[in-house]
Amino acid sequence: MSISIGAALDQAVARLKPVVDLPHLEAELLLCHIVGKPSTWLVAWPEKRLTDRELAGFMELVEQREQGAPVAYLTGEREFWSLSLNVTEDTLIPRPETELLVETVLERFADRPKLTLVDMGTGSGAIALAIASEKPAWTLYATDASPQALAVAWYNAEHQGITNVTFLEGDWYDALPAETHLDLVVSNPPYVTEAEMRELAPEVRDFEPHAALLAGQRGTEVIEPLLAQSGDRLNSGGHLLVEVSPMIHDA
């Protein structure tokens, strides 16, 4: 027998409270996904009864969240910058701290009407699409070794109506045509050490793609070749901006 929105949320919050920090927010996000409505609609209609299918789908998501599955993978989307991006288990979940990389690019190159850049290891396309949405006259490339991740990034570009990003499959600089020269390289590469991986929260360690997280024993194994090879691809006065772990001191 179906129950009201308010009662369903109460049940979900009670189940999530022991395992997550923001049980009410997460319960609302999951239910919004199921009913296809914003959170304001849930607040306005707490007595509205869910259908049996909606309730079953909601409780299935709550159970998966109890088992550690990230909310973003359960709903299939994550907000980043001003964009709502599709995410899957083939991509990292974009995080607020990565927006600092976008902010830095936009501030440092605010006076450049034209600029050519690449987002290395783009994943969901978050960095490239955020920059492209603010700078439609710039030329952007976004590379990834995972065709599954690139499919997600391409979908996000189409969904957002962003047309100034070219997606290329391959390992780092190898994905770019040999004649491509750049004003800027940006990247959020793998930088988690093997020791740190064991200490990550289970929802990260057990669900997000290790290839996009794990660098090796030092955490600099990916960053070092990015630095070494950038000189051959950057124009004079070009820049390389990379997100790194605060634990790295010798990159």
N, C-alpha and C positions, 0 to 999 in steps of 0.2 A: 504494500500500500504506500502511495506516495506521501511526501511530507512537504512542509513549507520551506521556502528559501531560508528563513531564519533558523528553523530547526535543523536543516541540513548543515548549515554553516556551524551551528553549535556543536553538532556531532563531529564534524571535521576538525574543528579547533581542538576539541578534547582529545582527538586521536593524534594530532600533530604537535600539540604542546610539549610532550616529552622529548621530541626529536628535532624541532626546529626553533629558531629564535623568534620568528615573526609568524606564529601560526594563523592568526586571523587574516593577515595580508595574503599569505600563501593560499589559504582556503578560498579567499575571494578571487584570487587570480585563477585558480583552477575552476571554480564555478563559472566565472565570466567566460572562460574558454568553452565550457560545455554548453552554456545557454546562448552564447554569442551576443552578450550584452555587456555594457560598461559597468563598473562597480557602483556608479551612481544609481543605476537601475536596480541593483540588488538592495541598496539602502532604501529606495523609494517603495519597493514592493516586497517587504520581508514576509508577508503572509501569502504571497502567491505560491501555489503548489507546483512543485516540479513534476514532470511526467515520470513514469517509471523508468523510461530509457535515460532521461537526464539524470535521475538519481543514481541509477546503476553506473552510468559513465563517470559521474562525479566521484562516487565512492571507490571506483577502480583507480582513478587518478590519485586519490588520497592514499590508498593502499600502496601504490607505487612510490609516492613521496615518502611514506613511512619507511620504506625499504631503501631510501637514499637517492632515488632518481631526482635529478634537478628539475625544478619547476619549468625552466626554459625548455628543456627537452620534452616535458610532458605537454606543454602548450604549443611548442614549436615556434616560439618567438621570444625576442628579447629587445628591449629598447636600448639604443645606443645613439648618442648625440641626439639628433632630432628625428631619428629613423626607427621604424619598427622592422626588425630584421628576422627573417626566418633562420632558425638554427636547428641542426640535427646532431646526432652523435658522431657525425663525420667532421664536425667543426667545434672549436672551442666556443664557450659561451662568452660573448664580449663583456668586458668588465669596465666599471666607471673609471678606474685608474688609467685605462688605455686611452680615455678621452684626452688625457694630458698630452699625449703624442699629437693628437689632432689639433689641440689648442696651440701647441708649440709651432707646428707647421703654419697654421693660419696667421699667427702673430708675427713670426719671423719673416714670412714672405708675403705679408699683406700688400706690399706695393708692387708685386710682380703680376702684371696683367696676363703674362704667358709663362708657363712653367711645365717641364716634363718630369714626371716622377713615377716611381714604381713602389708598390706595396708588396714586399716579399713575404710569402707565406700568408696569403690573405685570409684563408679560412672562410668565414661567412661573408667576407668583403667589408667588414665593419670600418676599418681605417680608410681604405680607398674610397668607399662610398660616402663616408662622412665628409672627407675633404672635397670630393667631387661635387657633392651637393652644395657646398659653399663656394666652389670655384669652377663653374661650368665651362670657363674658357681654358682651363688647364687641360693638359693631356696626361692621362694616367694609365699605367699598366698595373695589373694585379696578377701575381703568380702564385701557384701552389702545385705541389707534387701530387696532390690527391684530386683525381677527377670528380670524386663525389663532393668534396668541399667546393670545387670550382662550380659545380652545378648549382649548389646552394647560393654562392656569391652571384652567379649570373641571374638566378631567379630574383634575388634581392634587388639587383640593378634594374631588371625589367619591372618589378613591382613598384619601385620608387621612381621610375621614369628617368633614370640616370643613364646618359648615353655617352659620356666622355671617359669611360673606363674600358680598356681592352683586357680580357682575361686570357692568360696563357698558362698552359700546363707544363710543369717541369721543375727541376731542382734549382731553386735560387736563380743565379744569373744565367744558368744554362737555358732557362725558359725564354729568355729574351733573344730576339734576333741579334746577330753579331754586330750589326751596324747601329744598334740602338744606343744612344748616349743620353745621359740623364743629368738633370739639374739637382735631383734629390732622390735619395733612397730612404724609405721608411720601412720599419719592420718590428713586429712583436714576435721574435723567434723563440724557439724552445730554449729555456734557460734554467730549468729545474734540475738539480743534481739527483743522482741516484739515491743519496741519503735523504734528501728533502722529499723525494717522491713518496717514500715510505711514511712520511709524517703528514702528508696532505690530508685534508678532510676527505672522508670516504666518498662523498658525492663528486669530488673532483677526481680523486685517484681511481675510482672504480667505474666512472662513467665517461669522463672526457677523454678524447683521443691522446694516447701517450706520445704519439709521434709529434704532436704539436706542443707538448709539455717538456718532455725529457731530453736533456742535452747530453748528459754523461756524468762522469765523476766530478768534473770541475764546474760545470754549468756554463762554460764558455766555448764548448766544442763547435757550436753552430755560429756563434758571434764572431769567432776568430777568422774563419774563411770569408765571412761577409765583409769584415774590415779589410782583409788582405786583397780581395778581388775588386773592391769598390773603386780603386784608383784607375782601373782600366775602363770603367764604364761611366764615371762621373766627368762632366764637363769641368773646365777650369772654374774654380770657385764653387764647385758643387758641394753638397752636404750629405751626410749619412746620419739619420736619427733612428736610434734603436731603443726599444724598451728592454731594460735589464732588471735582474733581481737586485734588491738592495743588499743582498748577501754577497754580491760579486764586487771584489775590490781590485782585481788585477786584469780586467778585460781591456 
